[in-house]
Amino acid sequence: MSAAPDISAKPHHARLMDANYAMQRHIYDVTRKYYLLGRDRLIRNLAVPDGGHVLELGCGTARNIVVAAGCYLTAHFYGLDISEEMLKSAQKNTNRHGVAGRCVLAQGDATDFDAANLWGRTQFDRVFCSYTLSMIPGWEKAIALGCGLLAPGGELHIVDFGEQDDLPKPFRKFLTTWLAQFHVTPRVDLFAVSERLASEHGLICQTQPLYRDYARAVVIRNMP
């Protein structure tokens, strides 16, 4: 009989996410659709080229990959998530929706992974992060890695929580307190960090607040 896996040996954040999503993953997509605003906008704006390769950092249940696969029928998808629990749902969802043949999932830390070892690729036409950076310690490294993986003409798309500067103060306070229960911290310097990292990689960065700064969108482009 093989020994049970040593859960205690996992990195702290991986253990935290597994514990967080062991039960939540079963209702995640139903509950999150009401407040993870801008995800489908991001997918529409990906404009994946024919036969393109698309990587999602923090793919969770693969909800976004399934939707994107329905929009870009010749694209190939790759999903990375630190939580093995979430990847169970991701594999189930890609199988159920008939896109598993175009999608390869892997467990790993978005701030420290080797794409060549995981998928045999060093470049992607599109990389995206949807409401994941606000849950990742050292999230700046995830953006930097994404920048480094862009093929010529490639793009890194990000959507995540903003500061809600243009929304009523009581709402902002409630949302911040509520999100903290799920280990979510809006990245107030998302725009500044994205612009700095894009510049360091010789890329072009476009930023945009969404829904009165409820969310923020970033697109980083590698010119052909």
Secondary structure by P-SEA (a helix, b strand, c coil): cccccccccccaaaaaaaaacccccccccccccccccaaaaaaaacccccbbbbbbcccccaaaaaaaaaacccbbbbbbbccaaaaaaaaaaaaaacccccbbbbbcccccccccccccccccccccccccccccccaaaaaaaaaaaccccbbbbbbbbcccccccaaaaaaaaaaaaaaccccccaaaaaaaaaaaaacbbbbbbbcccccbbbbbbbbcc
